[in-house]
Amino acid sequence: MQSRLFNPCETGWIDPVESAWLGVIAFRRMKGKGELVELRRNPLTDQWIIYLDQAAIPNREPEGRTRSGRKSNRTKADACPFCDSPDHPDRVDIMVVRDETCIYVREGTKVPEWDVKVIAAPAPVLRIEDGLSRRGRGFYDIMEAPGAHELIIMTPEHGKPVWELSDIQIGRVLAGLFERMTDLLKDRRLGHQFAYHVTDRDSLSWTDHAVLNLVAVPFVPEKLKTELRYARQWYTSKERCLFCDICQTEKENQARGKPHGIIEETENFTAFVPFFAEYAFEIWILPFEHHADFLSMSKDQRADLAGILRLILHRLFQTLGPLSLTVTLMNQPNRMWIQNRETWPELDAGWHWSIRIQPETEIVNEELRIFNRAAGSRVNPVLPETAADHLRSAAS
């Protein structure tokens, strides 16, 4: 009789033929890395996450760094492509935000004073000028790469990390993002827009400027397609939004005094460590009310989002010290793009936009990174409830 591996996350069993590597990791002790506690399935991707009971927090102040997260050369703006400087005559300025007013920059005119600035990426992979040119080569499908890649410079101050920005400054960034996404949405060729910010604490000084990337692509990325597929299955089966159910479960656990991932709540948003977090101290921010589209927010809601986003980033810094992290906006596809394709009529009812913050901590060592790449799964060395406890207790 074939042996089967018990899955403590749900009533049932996992066939080791389906996950051969799982049977190895599940029954061995990871020396010095904590013991296996349980496996959890991400309902959005059907991916199994392995959790180790290791609540150790990394050194808050790595050698050679200050509490502000800056290296000794971080105040140097020499040759920075994102600072105002005559050294970058080829830079294409698109728009500036002053206070919360968006002002488009005409070619050849002087750029006004700004709090946030949008420029074209210096070396974009996707260009708005390109056509689709769909064609086949053998049985392969190919096309050109129409799209957009813009950089939203989040502050004029070189070397200021995102967790030091104020509510007002983050609100201005959101205003600029909102305006540029709304404008790019008019292009029917573009299937999806996504925005992301990456902080690399080991970056060189000339790149050490807080920048948000906005990318529009002529397709729907695989990660989003996977999440859409499982969200649709959930909605078809239960006639409820999967994301709303995830939030509701966290709130019910909180109300009953059970372990939960909620860190902070405002009038419009909740921030929590998801039960199936792939990264140590991963945080999701979702609107309380069901909204499929990030662009459906009001100005007051944007201000509320800026406040909780600033608070959460600061909590991460207080808990982990200077860190590398990725902040990603997960929004619905372009409705005009999908209307002539196979579509999900209930998309607005079954999808829920979110912001996801994924730190890269020193807890995850090279051995775990290699395992993640080889196995195609994730090893998270910190239980989500443990991470949430640390973040709730951090100074605001």
C-alpha positions as CSV (number, residue, x, y, z in Angstrom):
1,M,0.0,0.0,0.0
2,Q,1.4,3.4,-1.0
3,S,2.3,5.6,2.0
4,R,0.5,8.9,2.3
5,L,1.5,12.1,4.0
6,F,-0.8,13.7,6.5
7,N,-1.7,17.3,5.7
8,P,-2.5,19.2,8.9
9,C,-4.0,22.1,7.0
10,E,-7.2,20.4,5.9
11,T,-9.0,17.1,6.4
12,G,-7.3,14.8,3.9
13,W,-4.1,13.5,2.6
14,I,-1.4,14.5,0.1
15,D,-0.2,11.9,-2.4
16,P,3.6,11.9,-2.3
17,V,3.6,11.1,-6.0
18,E,2.1,14.5,-6.6
19,S,4.6,16.2,-4.3
20,A,7.5,13.9,-4.0
21,W,9.8,16.5,-2.5
22,L,7.3,17.2,0.3
23,G,7.7,13.8,1.9
24,V,11.4,14.5,2.3
25,I,11.2,17.9,3.9
26,A,8.2,17.0,6.0
27,F,9.9,14.3,8.0
28,R,13.4,15.8,8.5
29,R,14.4,18.4,11.0
30,M,16.0,21.4,9.5
31,K,18.9,21.7,11.8
32,G,19.1,25.2,13.3
33,K,16.2,26.4,11.2
34,G,13.3,25.4,13.4
35,E,11.0,22.4,13.1
36,L,8.2,21.9,10.6
37,V,4.8,23.0,12.0
38,E,2.4,22.6,9.1
39,L,1.7,23.2,5.5
40,R,-0.8,25.7,4.2
41,R,-2.4,26.0,0.8
42,N,-2.8,29.4,-0.8
43,P,-6.4,29.3,-2.2
44,L,-5.5,31.9,-4.8
45,T,-2.7,29.9,-6.4
46,D,-3.2,26.3,-5.1
47,Q,0.4,26.5,-3.9
48,W,1.6,24.8,-0.7
49,I,3.6,26.9,1.7
50,I,5.9,25.2,4.3
51,Y,6.1,26.8,7.7
52,L,8.8,26.4,10.3
53,D,8.3,27.4,13.9
54,Q,11.1,29.9,13.9
55,A,10.2,33.2,15.4
56,A,13.7,34.7,15.6
57,I,13.9,38.3,14.4
58,P,17.0,39.3,12.4
59,N,19.5,41.8,13.6
60,R,17.8,45.2,13.5
61,E,20.9,47.1,12.8
62,P,23.2,45.3,10.4
63,E,26.8,46.2,10.7
64,G,27.7,49.5,9.0
65,R,24.1,50.8,8.9
66,T,22.2,53.4,10.8
67,R,18.6,53.1,12.1
68,S,17.5,55.3,9.2
69,G,18.6,52.5,6.8
70,R,21.2,54.6,5.1
71,K,24.8,53.7,4.3
72,S,27.4,56.4,4.7
73,N,27.2,57.4,1.0
74,R,23.4,57.5,0.8
75,T,23.1,61.3,0.9
76,K,25.2,61.5,-2.3
77,A,23.1,62.2,-5.3
78,D,26.0,62.2,-7.8
79,A,24.8,60.9,-11.2
80,C,21.4,59.8,-9.8
81,P,19.0,59.6,-12.8
82,F,16.1,60.6,-10.6
83,C,17.4,63.8,-9.1
84,D,16.9,67.1,-10.8
85,S,20.2,67.6,-12.6
86,P,21.4,68.8,-16.0
87,D,23.4,65.6,-16.3
88,H,20.4,63.8,-17.8
89,P,19.3,65.7,-20.9
90,D,17.7,62.6,-22.5
91,R,15.3,62.0,-19.6
92,V,11.6,62.2,-20.8
93,D,9.4,64.0,-18.2
94,I,5.7,63.1,-18.4
95,M,4.0,64.6,-15.4
96,V,4.6,66.1,-12.0
97,V,2.5,66.2,-8.9
98,R,2.5,69.4,-6.8
99,D,0.5,69.1,-3.6
100,E,-2.0,66.7,-5.1
101,T,-2.4,68.5,-8.5
102,C,-1.2,66.5,-11.5
103,I,0.5,68.7,-14.2
104,Y,1.5,67.2,-17.5
105,V,4.9,68.4,-18.9
106,R,5.0,69.6,-22.5
107,E,8.1,68.7,-24.4
108,G,10.6,71.5,-24.4
109,T,9.1,73.3,-21.5
110,K,10.6,73.8,-18.1
111,V,9.5,71.2,-15.5
112,P,7.7,72.9,-12.6
113,E,8.6,72.4,-9.0
114,W,7.4,69.0,-7.9
115,D,6.7,66.7,-5.0
116,V,6.3,63.6,-7.2
117,K,7.5,63.3,-10.8
118,V,6.7,60.7,-13.5
119,I,9.2,60.0,-16.2
120,A,9.6,57.4,-19.0
121,A,11.8,54.5,-18.0
122,P,15.3,55.2,-19.5
123,A,15.5,51.7,-21.0
124,P,11.9,50.3,-21.3
125,V,11.2,46.8,-22.5
126,L,7.8,47.9,-23.6
127,R,7.1,51.0,-25.7
128,I,3.8,52.6,-26.3
129,E,4.7,53.3,-29.9
130,D,5.0,49.6,-30.8
131,G,2.1,47.8,-32.5
132,L,0.8,44.4,-31.6
133,S,1.7,42.7,-34.9
134,R,0.4,39.3,-33.8
135,R,1.7,36.5,-36.0
136,G,2.7,32.8,-35.9
137,R,6.0,31.2,-36.3
138,G,5.4,27.5,-36.7
139,F,3.0,26.7,-33.9
140,Y,4.4,29.5,-31.7
141,D,2.5,32.8,-31.2
142,I,4.6,35.9,-31.3
143,M,3.9,39.7,-31.2
144,E,5.7,42.9,-30.7
145,A,5.7,44.5,-27.2
146,P,3.4,47.5,-27.1
147,G,3.0,48.8,-23.6
148,A,4.3,51.3,-21.1
149,H,7.0,51.5,-18.5
150,E,7.0,54.7,-16.4
151,L,8.8,55.6,-13.2
152,I,7.1,57.6,-10.5
153,I,9.8,59.4,-8.5
154,M,8.2,59.4,-5.0
155,T,10.2,62.2,-3.5
156,P,12.8,64.8,-4.6
157,E,15.0,63.8,-1.6
158,H,17.7,61.4,-2.6
159,G,18.3,58.5,-0.2
160,K,15.0,58.8,1.6
161,P,13.6,55.3,2.0
162,V,9.9,54.7,1.5
163,W,9.3,54.0,5.2
164,E,10.4,57.5,6.0
165,L,7.8,59.2,3.7
166,S,4.9,61.0,5.3
167,D,1.2,60.3,4.8
168,I,1.0,63.4,2.7
169,Q,3.9,62.4,0.4
170,I,2.5,58.8,-0.1
171,G,-0.9,60.4,-0.9
172,R,0.8,62.5,-3.6
173,V,2.4,59.3,-5.0
174,L,-1.0,57.6,-5.1
175,A,-2.5,60.7,-6.8
176,G,0.2,60.4,-9.6
177,L,-0.3,56.7,-9.9
178,F,-4.1,57.1,-10.1
179,E,-3.8,59.7,-12.9
180,R,-1.3,57.7,-15.0
181,M,-3.2,54.4,-14.6
182,T,-6.4,56.1,-15.6
183,D,-4.8,57.6,-18.7
184,L,-3.1,54.3,-19.8
185,L,-6.4,52.4,-19.3
186,K,-7.7,54.1,-22.4
187,D,-5.3,52.0,-24.6
188,R,-7.3,48.9,-25.6
189,R,-4.1,47.0,-26.6
190,L,-3.0,46.9,-23.0
191,G,-4.3,44.0,-21.0
192,H,-3.0,44.8,-17.5
193,Q,-1.3,47.4,-15.4
194,F,0.7,46.7,-12.4
195,A,2.8,48.9,-10.1
196,Y,5.7,47.9,-7.8
197,H,8.3,49.5,-5.6
198,V,11.5,47.7,-4.7
199,T,13.8,48.7,-1.9
200,D,17.2,47.1,-1.9
201,R,19.1,48.1,1.2
202,D,22.4,47.0,-0.5
203,S,21.9,49.3,-3.5
204,L,24.5,51.7,-4.7
205,S,24.0,55.4,-3.9
206,W,23.1,56.5,-7.4
207,T,20.1,54.1,-7.5
208,D,19.2,54.9,-3.9
209,H,16.1,56.9,-4.7
210,A,12.5,55.9,-3.9
211,V,10.8,55.0,-7.2
212,L,7.6,53.3,-8.1
213,N,7.4,51.4,-11.4
214,L,4.2,51.5,-13.4
215,V,4.1,48.9,-16.2
216,A,1.3,48.2,-18.7
217,V,1.5,45.0,-20.8
218,P,-0.5,43.6,-23.7
219,F,-1.5,40.5,-21.9
220,V,-2.6,39.3,-18.4
221,P,0.4,38.0,-16.5
222,E,0.5,34.4,-15.4
223,K,0.3,35.1,-11.7
224,L,-2.8,37.3,-12.1
225,K,-4.4,34.7,-14.4
226,T,-3.8,32.0,-11.8
227,E,-5.4,34.1,-9.1
228,L,-8.3,35.1,-11.3
229,R,-8.9,31.4,-12.1
230,Y,-9.1,30.3,-8.4
231,A,-11.1,33.4,-7.4
232,R,-13.6,32.6,-10.2
233,Q,-13.9,29.0,-9.1
234,W,-14.6,30.2,-5.6
235,Y,-17.2,32.7,-6.7
236,T,-18.9,30.2,-9.0
237,S,-19.1,27.7,-6.2
238,K,-20.1,29.9,-3.4
239,E,-21.3,33.2,-5.0
240,R,-18.9,35.1,-2.7
241,C,-15.7,36.9,-3.2
242,L,-12.7,34.8,-2.0
243,F,-10.8,37.9,-0.8
244,C,-13.8,39.0,1.2
245,D,-14.0,35.6,2.8
246,I,-10.3,35.7,3.7
247,C,-10.8,39.1,5.4
248,Q,-13.9,37.9,7.2
249,T,-12.1,34.8,8.5
250,E,-9.3,37.0,10.0
251,K,-11.9,39.3,11.6
252,E,-13.8,36.4,13.1
253,N,-10.6,34.9,14.5
254,Q,-9.8,38.3,16.0
255,A,-13.3,38.7,17.6
256,R,-13.1,35.2,19.1
257,G,-9.6,35.8,20.6
258,K,-8.0,33.2,18.3
259,P,-4.7,33.7,16.5
260,H,-5.1,36.0,13.5
261,G,-3.0,38.1,11.1
262,I,-4.7,41.5,11.4
263,I,-2.1,44.3,12.2
264,E,-4.0,47.5,11.6
265,E,-7.5,48.7,10.5
266,T,-8.8,52.0,9.3
267,E,-12.2,53.2,8.2
268,N,-11.7,51.8,4.7
269,F,-8.8,49.3,4.9
270,T,-7.4,46.3,6.7
271,A,-3.7,45.3,6.8
272,F,-3.0,41.7,7.8
273,V,-0.4,38.9,7.4
274,P,-2.3,36.3,5.3
275,F,-2.8,32.8,6.7
276,F,-0.9,31.5,3.6
277,A,1.9,34.1,3.6
278,E,4.7,33.0,1.3
279,Y,7.3,35.5,2.7
280,A,8.3,36.1,6.3
281,F,6.3,39.2,7.5
282,E,4.4,39.4,4.2
283,I,1.5,41.9,4.5
284,W,-1.6,42.5,2.5
285,I,-3.7,45.7,2.5
286,L,-7.3,45.3,1.2
287,P,-10.3,47.6,1.2
288,F,-13.0,46.6,3.7
289,E,-15.8,47.1,1.1
290,H,-15.7,44.9,-2.0
291,H,-13.9,46.8,-4.8
292,A,-12.4,45.0,-7.9
293,D,-10.8,48.1,-9.3
294,F,-8.1,50.2,-7.6
295,L,-9.3,53.2,-9.7
296,S,-12.7,53.1,-8.0
297,M,-11.3,54.8,-4.9
298,S,-12.4,58.3,-3.9
299,K,-9.9,61.0,-2.9
300,D,-10.7,60.5,0.8
301,Q,-10.1,56.8,0.5
302,R,-6.8,57.4,-1.2
303,A,-5.8,59.6,1.8
304,D,-6.8,56.8,4.1
305,L,-4.8,54.3,2.1
306,A,-1.8,56.5,2.3
307,G,-2.1,56.6,6.1
308,I,-2.3,52.9,6.6
309,L,0.4,52.2,4.0
310,R,2.8,54.6,5.7
311,L,2.0,53.1,9.1
312,I,2.6,49.5,7.9
313,L,5.9,50.3,6.2
314,H,7.0,52.1,9.4
315,R,6.0,49.0,11.5
316,L,8.1,46.8,9.3
317,F,11.1,49.1,9.7
318,Q,10.6,49.2,13.5
319,T,10.3,45.4,13.6
320,L,13.0,44.3,11.1
321,G,15.2,47.4,10.7
322,P,16.5,48.5,7.3
323,L,15.3,45.8,4.9
324,S,14.8,44.9,1.2
325,L,11.1,44.7,0.2
326,T,8.8,44.7,-2.7
327,V,5.4,46.5,-2.7
328,T,3.0,45.5,-5.4
329,L,-0.4,46.6,-6.5
330,M,-2.6,43.7,-7.7
331,N,-5.5,45.2,-9.7
332,Q,-8.0,43.7,-12.1
333,P,-7.3,43.5,-15.9
334,N,-8.2,46.2,-18.4
335,R,-11.9,45.7,-19.0
336,M,-11.7,47.1,-22.5
337,W,-9.0,44.6,-23.3
338,I,-10.9,41.5,-22.1
339,Q,-14.3,42.4,-23.5
340,N,-13.6,40.7,-26.9
341,R,-11.9,37.7,-25.3
342,E,-13.0,34.9,-23.0
343,T,-14.2,36.9,-20.1
344,W,-15.6,36.4,-16.6
345,P,-18.9,38.3,-16.5
346,E,-18.8,38.4,-12.7
347,L,-15.2,39.8,-12.5
348,D,-16.3,42.9,-10.6
349,A,-18.1,40.7,-8.0
350,G,-15.4,38.0,-7.6
351,W,-12.1,40.0,-7.7
352,H,-10.7,42.3,-5.1
353,W,-7.7,44.6,-5.5
354,S,-4.9,44.5,-3.0
355,I,-1.5,45.9,-2.1
356,R,1.1,43.3,-1.1
357,I,4.3,43.9,0.8
358,Q,6.9,41.2,0.6
359,P,10.1,41.7,2.7
360,E,13.3,39.8,2.0
361,T,14.6,39.2,5.5
362,E,17.9,37.8,6.7
363,I,15.8,34.9,8.3
364,V,15.6,33.4,4.9
365,N,19.2,32.1,4.3
366,E,20.8,30.8,1.1
367,E,19.9,27.2,1.8
368,L,16.2,28.1,1.9
369,R,16.5,30.3,-1.2
370,I,18.1,27.4,-3.1
371,F,15.3,25.0,-1.9
372,N,12.6,27.5,-3.0
373,R,14.1,27.7,-6.5
374,A,14.6,23.9,-6.9
375,A,11.3,22.8,-5.4
376,G,9.1,25.6,-7.0
377,S,7.5,26.2,-3.6
378,R,8.1,28.5,-0.7
379,V,9.6,27.9,2.7
380,N,8.4,30.5,5.2
381,P,10.4,30.3,8.4
382,V,8.0,32.5,10.4
383,L,4.4,31.5,11.1
384,P,2.0,34.3,10.0
385,E,0.5,34.6,13.4
386,T,3.9,35.1,14.9
387,A,4.8,37.8,12.4
388,A,1.5,39.6,13.0
389,D,2.1,39.6,16.8
390,H,5.5,41.2,16.3
391,L,4.1,43.8,13.9
392,R,1.1,44.7,16.2
393,S,3.5,45.3,19.1
394,A,5.9,47.5,17.0
395,A,5.9,51.2,17.7
396,S,3.8,53.2,15.2
